[in-house]
């Protein structure tokens, strides 16, 4: 596949000299607001936009010296974008937080005051979209999501900015996505989604994907909880299947798991020999800082980020040794 000069320049800004993406993610909105509110013992509405921005600025300023880029949102994250280290590229989210609750299918929506042009004007190097997706959903619902992604891909092509697509699996029947039964079908959900959105019609440049297994259910993993969904050999095979169907570069997201679980998941990706090109790691790095901020304030958060947060991001970075440059997956010169 070819990559335009405009997109190539932005992709280089998001990765290190080896072509590995080691990005931090801080575009959480609704979930961040609820978590801070819960730790404070207040209603979510009591967590003001100023508090949201303050939290994001602290994370951006302290962690981006150790990252190649940071993912933020235009609602509360533009000050944090200005606070990032000079070495770090910028991705901005384009979607509304959460999904449409008024009908089944977890349909996505865009921020009404945002466009790809505005994201470019704010100095971003990439547009990021999150959708909830599973091949097991009603075909009519998935067709709406396919058209949605096609439109955004065309918009990104016009403005020559990379398009990072994140898809998060779910159970259309309402089951527990963290439980054993979903763990058993998670490989089909993740691999099927990778197979779909790697197609050329979507103009996606980088797939931001979940690891295809839940490491807590991999027999013998460092975070194994005792219930088996797969042997380690089966888990590694699922990693390889996902990598084989992806014709675009892909990076792993942490999906809210602990730092220990995410690092173990990356270790399995390397053991499987997958050609993943890095990570976009959010809560696995900084989520333990939320109750600290809520109860002790921003200075305590900064102190925690400077020690434990940096330790967490460095653990993820160490797990990226052996990742594959996105240039190789795209077939462009490094």
Residue, then its C-alpha position, 0 to 999 in steps of 0.5 A: x500500500x502507498x502512503x501520501x507525503x502528508x500522512x507519512x509526515x504525521x506518522x513519523x511524528x507519532x512514532x520513534x526513529x525505529x517506527x514504533x508507536x509508544x503512545x499514551x492515551x488520555x481521551x477518556x471522558x465519561x469513564x474518567x468523570x465517573x471514576x473521579x466522582x466515585x472516589x470523591x463520593x460525589x455526583x459525576x456532575x460535580x467533576x467540572x470541566x476544569x478538573x477534567x482538564x487539570x487531570x489531563x494536563x498533569x498526565x500529559x506533562x509528566x508522561x509524554x517525555x516517555x511516549x512517542x505521542x498522546x491521544x486526547x479529546x477536544x472537549x477537555x484535552x486541548x490544554x493537555x495537548x499544549x502541555x505535552x513534551x516536544x517529542x510527542x505527537x498528538x492524536x485527537x478523538x473525533x467521536x462522542x464518548x460512549x454510545x447511543x443508549x436509545x437503541x440497540x447496537x451501540x451505535x457511534x456518534x461524532x462530536x457535533x462541534x468537531x470536524x477533521x479540518x478542525x482536528x488538523x487546525x488544532x495541530x493533531x497528527x492523527x484522527x482517532x475513532x472508537x466504535x463498539x464492534x462485533x461480527x456477531x451483531x445484527x448485519x443491519x447494525x454493522x452496515x451502519x457502522x461500516x458506512x460511518x467509518x467509510x465517511x470518516x476515512x474519506x474525510x481523513x484522506x481529503x485532509x491527508x491526516x492518518x486515521x486510527x480506528x479503535x474497535x472494542x468488542x462486546x456481547x450483543x446479548x448483554x453478557x459480561x465482557x470481562x467474564x469467562x464466556x466472553x473470553x471464549x469468543x473474544x478471539x473471533x470478535x477481535x480477529x473478525x473486526x481486524x479482518x473487516x476494517x483492514x479492507x481498503x474501502x475504509x481508508x484506515x491507516x492504523x488499527x488500534x486493537x484489543x489483544x485477542x485473548x483475556x490473559x486472566x483466562x490463559x492457562x499459565x499466564x502471569x495473571x491467570x485467575x484459575x479458570x481456563x478459556x485457552x491454553x497458552x499455545x491456543x492463545x498464541x495461535x489467536x495472536x498470530x491469526x489476528x496479525x495474519x488478517x491485518x494488512x494495515x499496521x496495528x497497535x494494541x490498546x490496554x482496554x482498562x486492564x492493569x499494568x501487569x495484565x497489559x504487559x503480560x498480554x504484550x509479552x504473549x504478542x511477542x512470544x507469538x511473533x506478531x508484527x504489532x507496531x506498538x501501543x496506545x496505552x491509557x488506564x494501565x499507566x495512570x488509572x491508580x492516580x484517579x483516586x489520588x487526585x480525587x481525594x488529595x488533589x493535583x499535587x499528589x497526582x503529580x507526585x504519583x505520576x512522577x514515580x509510579x506512573x513513569x514506572x508503569x509507562x516504562x514497563x510498557x515501553x520495555x515490552x515493546x522491544x521486538x515490535x515491528x515498525x509500521x513502515x514495514x507493515x505498510x511497505x514504505x521506506x523507513 
